Amino acid sequence: DGVFGLQRAFKQAGVQTIVMSLWRVDDAATELMMTTFYNNLLSGKSKRDSFIIAQNTLRNHEQFSNPYYWAAFIMLD
């Protein structure tokens, strides 16, 4: 109910897309995820493609390959 309530509040405020984590994630992993996501988004890739590339970057990173790091992130459109 918490995620749905948060999503509903953001949607009512006019937000189109939410990228969030379902649990607390290491700061370095989050930085890599979000930096990769926004760099790809700013280069012209779609939100979905940018998100997948960012998540795969974590999956392929030696330090963050455990699903604990990359599976926490979701994108709600």
Secondary structure as GFF3:
##gff-version 3
##sequence-region A 1 77
A	DSSP	alpha_helix	2	12	.	.	.	ID=ss1
A	DSSP	beta_strand	18	21	.	.	.	ID=ss2
A	DSSP	alpha_helix	27	42	.	.	.	ID=ss3
A	DSSP	alpha_helix	47	60	.	.	.	ID=ss4
A	DSSP	alpha_helix	67	70	.	.	.	ID=ss5
A	DSSP	beta_strand	73	76	.	.	.	ID=ss6
###
